[in-house]
């Protein structure tokens, strides 16, 4: 392959230019953020962001949102009448750049023996793993991507974004104000883990519970007020799917905020808990927060057997190993008396 020598060459990417100025609403404009986590890879995000006046038909980009947003559940209030909305999930990275460049020209560059950079314009035919198939001087060639090669893209595709965002246009909102945003998203979940420490007499225990919060949405939720919903929400595919989700979404949004996690609220067959302090729920992280701490819970050690009794028992002795069980009652008299979410218990 023949290369052209360049010294100190500078290539600038061409960015898309909008004929009408766009408004960007990022997490920096957040004035309130509430996140409700369900136990089965589902969550509800509710937030308020300050916004300027919105001219009619002006593009508005809602940034710092979940990459797994369920757009059919999105609610935008106080932004004017929504005319159109699009979720942009095509994030700029090397894979998406190569996919968009197939059929177009790219520039291959590497350092020559004299230290100067050699560049050649070729047409990209395909990109599979580390192998590029290119057309050069009417011939088809393959090269392997590595430290030796550098790929220069002449421009930035208009359909790629630096991070996921929701683009929408409205009929206009003449005055500055606050936008209310809520949506359901996959990628959020939580679970309970209990540690139960018995005393020497084995008639009481200390109960410690930690809630593990997991965020796999692709975005950070900083300084969020966290609510935890205990119970399995119906997510069956079909006509009943969205009814079940939206019904739970409305119930969670309408419930008042509790001042502490001990003041749980009942929502039909579910329990809703609110963490006392805001939490930084960062992407790709598992965060543990104290859920319950109870001293001197009365317990009862029990030995149990399980065996089969037939109509004609055999005339022989069977040795059985008993199971050691710790039993306690969830009521105020025995030291608890509040609903406990399902989880793993370790003694």
PANU-91217 format. One record per residue: y, z, x of N, C-alpha, C in turn. Coordinates in pm, whole numbers, plus 50000, padded with zeros to 5 digits. Each point is the difference from the previous one (the first is absolute). Layout:
<pavexs>
YZXYZXYZX
...
</pavexs>
This chain:
<pavexs>
498815000050085501195000049915501245000050088
500964991449971501204999050081501085009249944
500655007450087501025009649959501354995950056
501045004149929501384998050046500535013250053
500644999550115500485012250064501375003849944
500165013149966501275005349954500315012450082
501235002650022500415012150071501075006949918
499695012549958500975007949926500284994549862
499064993149939500244994549866499965011049897
500834998949895500095010049893499784993049868
499065005249920499714994349869500355010249895
500754995949901500415008949891499274995949874
499495010149925499334997249873501044997649893
499694990849914500894996949889499625008649881
500935008249953499755008849887500434993149871
499345003249888500394993949874501405004549957
500744991049944501365002949956500054998749849
500485010549932500124999849856501394994749961
500014991849901501284994849954500805010849928
499325010549951500675011049934499545012950065
500955008950036499675012250073498985008249923
499015005250072498965008149939500295014850021
499545008249907500125014650009498675005750043
500025009050097498795006450049500055014949967
498975004749932499885014149967498825005650077
500265008150102498955005550085499855014949975
499075006150075499775014449985501225008150041
500914994050077501225007250038500885003149880
499854992449892500785002449879499315009549902
498835005650039499295009049910500765013049981
500155004249877500565013049968498965009449943
498864994849957498905008249950498714992150009
498925006950037498704993650013498925009749952
499234995649902498865007849949498754991350011
498945005750054498734992950014498905008449938
499294994349903498865006649937498734993550051
499115008150058498744994950054498875003249903
499184989949970498775001949924498855001150099
498845003949952498875002650089499174987550030
500354988649943499144988250014500794987650040
500705001050116500694988450057501044994349906
500845008749948501054995849908501145010050008
501224995249988501165008850003501154994249922
500925008849964501204996249927501215003150086
500854990150025501225001650079501184999349905
500875010150005501235000349921501155003050095
501014991750002501115002350090501314995449939
501075005350055501354996349962500744995650125
500654988349993500774994950113501404996549954
500975003450083501374995949970500144985150024
500824993549919500154985550011501464996249976
500444988750055501344994949969499974992549867
501134994849961500044991149883499174987550030
499274995349898499124988550018500514988249919
500494989650066500414988049927498804993349933
500254992849895498924993049929499354989750091
498684999049990499204990050072500035001650152
500445011550048500015002450144498645005250046
499454995050110498725005350050500155014550044
499095008449956499955014150040498645002650063
499995005850121498765002850071499775015050001
498925004249937499615014049999499005002150114
500445006950105499205001650121499345013850004
499135001850099499305012850021499215004149877
499204990649951499155002649885498544998750043
499095004649916498584999350032499544985550006
499204996850103499424986750009498924997849894
499525010849938498954999049900500545002949860
501274997649980500615002249869499314991649893
499815005849884499514992649885501244995549922
500394987650024501274995149947500045000249848
498824999749933500015000249855500455013449945
500055010550086500455013249955501425003150044
500664990750069501335002650054501025001749888
500845010350014501115002349908501295001350080
500974991849967501325000450062501025003049891
500735010950016501025003849903501355001250068
501044997449922501405001050045500334989750108
499404988249990500334989050090500404987649921
500155001449870500254988449915498694994349950
500094990549913498814993849944499304991550105
498715002950023499224992750101499694985949950
500314990150084499714986149966498774994750073
499765005050122498864995250078499735009950112
498745001850035499655008850112498794994450073
500005001750134498944994750085499695010250108
498735003150020499585009050107499714991750124
500775002250106499834992850126499105008350093
498754995650017499055007150085499614992250125
500574988150017499704991850119500825005350117
499435009650073500725006750109499914991750127
501104999750074500084992450125499125006450107
499004992550047499205004050116499434987350062
499275001550109499534988250072499064991649915
499135006649923499054992649917500724991749894
500955006149929500724992549896500884989150060
500565002650118500804989650066499144988050035
498825002450056499124989050035499544992449876
499685007349893499574993449876501104991049945
501245004750006501124992049950500344988450091
499625001050127500354989450096498984988850004
498855001649931498974989550003500574987049942
499844989250077500564987049962501384997550056
500615010450061501364998750055499975001950152
501154997750060500125001250145500245014450042
499375003850111500275012750067500224997050147
500465010050073500254998450143499075009250076
499224994550093499145007750088500725002050133
499945012250051500725003150124499115008550090
500144997950130499345008450099500754998750132
499725009250091500654999950131499234991050096
500754991650070499394991550101499815007350131
499414993050098499755006250130501295003750071
501114992649970501275002750064500815010749927
499435005849892500705010549926500844994949886
500214986849991500784994749890499144998649875
500665001149887499284998949873499844985349961
498754996349965499694986549957499805000149849
500614990649931499934999449854499624986049956
499264999449890499614987149943499895001449848
500574990749929499924999949855498714992949956
499225006849915498744994549949499975002349849
499054993549934499815001749856498775008849976
500195010749926498915009449974499134994749886
498704998850025499064995049899499235011249932
499625010250074499295011349941500085011750096
499765012149945499995012350079498875008749950
498975001650081498835008049964499745010150111
500265012749969499855010350102500974997750114
499474999550121500834997650118500044985350041
499444991249918499944985850035500994992249915
500854992350067500944991249933499554985550020
500024992349892499744985650009501344993049984
500354991650099501314993750002499864984950017
501064992949964500104985650025501074997850105
499644993250108500924997750110499804985850054
501074992249992499954986150045498884992249932
499845002549870499024992749923498575004750018
499785010450079498665005250021499905014149942
498795003849961499765013349947499435008750112
500625011550024499585008950107499885014249944
499305008650072499895014149964500485008550117
500655010849968500425009650102499665014049949
499885009350091499705013949966501245008450021
500345007449895501155008950011499665011550094
500955003950081499815011250092501315003350067
499925008350104501205003950072500674988150069
499224989450029500564988550071500934991949911
499715000049869500764991549909501005008149918
501104993949973501005005549909500344989349897
500025003849874500274990549892501425002149950
500754989449991501385000549950500034992349867
500485006749897500154993649869501454995649983
500234987249971501374995049994500865006649894
499395004549889500815006349896499145010249926
500675007949917499325010449921499774994849860
498755000349952499744995149863500745008349896
500504992949898500765006849895499135009349916
498714997649995499135007849912499455012650064
500365003050124499535012050067501125010350008
499635012649982500985010950003499595009950107
500975007850048499715009950103499185011649946
500185003349874499205010449935499974996949850
498975004749930499884996649858501235004249922
500374992049903501165003049917499804993649864
500735005249903499994994549866501344993049978
499954987249970501224992449974500144998249850
501205002949948500244997949857501454995849977
500214994049888501344996349956500225005849861
501255003349969500315006149872501164992549934
500275003849878501154994649929501305006150048
499915009650092501195005950059500235014449956
500555008050093500435013749971501375001550062
501075000249919501364998850053500475012050083
499425011749979500475012050069498925005350094
500445006450109499065006550090499345011749928
498805003450043499295010949935498715003150072
499015004849927498705003350056498914992349926
499044994850076498884992649943498785009149994
499345000249885498765007649983498814990550015
499075003750088498854991450032498735008149984
499004994449936498705006649990498914989449994
498855003250059498874990849998498735007450042
498884994649958498695004850046499594992050123
499255006550088499574993350122498645005250044
499214991350058498795004350068500385005350138
499035006450067500275004950134500415014550010
500105007049887500345014249999498835007849942
499675011350058498935008449947500135013950060
499275009449940499975013650053498665006449966
499665010450075498775007349975500205014650040
499145008849946500085014250028498885004350093
500315009450087499015006550086500275015049997
498945007549969500105014549989499235006650114
500575010850052499305008750095499945013849937
498765005249983499785012849934499375009550103
500725010650035499565009350103499535012949934
498735003250016499435011949939500305012350084
500135011649931500125012650073498625004850042
499965010950073498725004950053499065004249889
500555006149895499165004649890499544988749909
500564988250018499664988349919500255002249851
501045007749969500385001849860501404994849971
500674994150102501344994349984500204989350105
500934991049973500284989350095501494996950001
500434993450107501344994450010499904985049975
500794995149905499964985849962501214992850057
499744989850082501064991650056499744985649959
501014993349946499864986149959501054991250063
499564988750057500924990350061499864986749926
501134994049969500014986849938500264989550109
499134990250008500144989150098500594987849930
501174995750044500714988649940499864988050093
499634988749945499804988050082500884988749950
500674993550095500894988949970499544987750077
499524989949927499584987350060500734988349935
501245002349958500744990049923500734989950087
500155003050129500774991050086501465003550010
500425011249940501405004350010500045015150008
501115005450052500195014550010500735005249877
499615011949958500715007149894500525013050060
501274999750041500585011350071500735009349903
499875013050030500675010349922499714998349850
498734998149968499594997349863499585012849930
500365001149875499485010849916498634995549950
498985007750033498624995949977499425007249879
499364992149913499225005349889498574994950013
499055008749967498584996950013499365000849863
499314989449961499334999549871498505001750022
499445010549941498565002750012499294994349879
498994991950024499254993449894499854985350031
498964993949948499734985950026500674991349895
500914991250044500714991049911499174987349983
499874995349878499214988149972500644987750061
499264993050086500484987750060499004988749979
499345000149886499014989749969500714986649988
499414989650058500554986649989499824995049857
501044993649947499904994749864501225003849920
499884998649869501155002349913500475014450002
499085009650021500395013949997500625005050128
499984991750102500425004550132501465004250003
500894991249958501415003250011500425010349898
499345000649885500365010149902499805013950059
498845002150063499715013150056501005003550110
500314990450086500925002950109501425002749948
500474991749909501365001649952500155012649916
498965003749927500075012349924500145011950093
499235000350110500125010850096501344999350073
500494988050024501304998350066501105006249914
499964997349869501035005749912499895015149994
498795005149992499835014549991500515006950126
499734994350117500445006150124501514999350015
500604989049958501454998650010500725009449905
499425002549883500675008349901499835014850026
499035003950085499765014150023501135006150080
500445012449968501065006450078499505004150137
500915001450095499635003950134499755015050006
498905004250063499715014150017500705005250124
500325013150002500715005750113499075003550116
498715001649973499025003350103498654994549958
499124998650099498724993949969499155008949909
500255013050000499235009049915500334997949853
501094993349970500394997749861499544986049958
498704998349995499464987049963500244997349852
499924987349962500214995949862498794992249953
499705001449872498884992949941500484987149936
499294989050032500274987149937498684995249940
499825003249873498754996649933498845006250079
499104991850054498855005250075500305001350149
501254998650039500365000050141500865012150032
500105003050130500885010450050500964993750099
501285003349987501044994550088500595011450082
499964998650133500525010150091501194994150075
500995008550028501184995550074500145008450126
500094993450114500195007250126501405006050003
500095011750062501265007449997501074993550086
499614994050113500974994350094499754985150018
501054992150029499834985750026499094997650121
499354988350000499044996550105500314986150053
499844998050130500064986750060498604994049995
499814990649908498704993749981500044986450071
499584999850125500144988250084498784991049988
500234987150020498944990149986498915002350104
498744997549958498825001150087499805014350051
500505009849927499825013950040499375008149888
499325010650042499395009649908500725013250021
500675004949901500815012050009499375011249919
499855011750060499445011549930501095010149970
499995005249878500995009949958499265011549932
500495012450016499375011549933500114998549849
498895002749932499954998549855499855013549930
499105008550051499775013049939499565009850107
500435012449986499555010850088499845012549914
498785004749990499715011349911499135010250074
500425012649997499265010750065499135007349898
498935006150050499175009249922499524994049868
499374988750007499374994049884498585005749988
499695005949888498705006349981498904989349996
498915002650074498874990850002498725007949981
498944992849971498695006149979498954991750073
499335006050100498934992750068498745000049913
499384988349989498824998549914498944992250076
498725004249985498884992350050499354992649884
499844987150013499464992049890498734992850044
499094998149904498784992350021499974988849897
499374989250035499744989349905498574995250022
499195000949895498604995550011499544995449863
498944992250000499464994049879498885008849943
500045002049868498965007449931499244990449911
498694998650023499174991049921499185007549896
499314992349916499165006249897498805007150061
499494995050110498855006050068500375003050145
500665011150021500415003150138498805001550091
500164995150122498925000850096499815014550046
498775003350023499685013550042500165001250152
501244999050042500275001550142501425005150019
500265005950112501315005650030500864989650071
501224998449952500934990650061501175007750059
500304997450125501135006650065501264991749978
501025006549943501264993149971501125005950084
500854991550049501165004550075501205000249906
500645011349982501125000649905501254993450056
500854996149911501324994850037501025011349988
500825001350103501065010149998501264993849941
500445005649888501124994349925501115010449988
501244995550016501165008449975500634995649869
500125009449907500514996649868501285008049973
500994993249944501235007049961500534993649873
500855007449933500574995649872501484997150020
500434988749947501394996150014500805006049883
500355012750013500865006549901500865010450072
500995005149930500935009550062499305013150036
499055004149920499325012650026499284999850134
499454988350038499294998950126500884994950114
501294997149973500934997350110500584986150008
499674990849907500584986550009500734996849870
499314994749902500594997649870500934988249992
499754989350076500804987749992499074988250024
500314988349942499134988450019499924995950148
498814997350048499784995950138499494985650002
500684990950070499524986250009498654999350070
499214990149963498704998050063500194997050149
499055004550080500094997550143498805005850072
500024998950133498925005550082500325014550035
498995008849982500155014250032499115003550117
500545007150097499255004350117500165015050017
498855007050020500015014550016499915003750146
</pavexs>
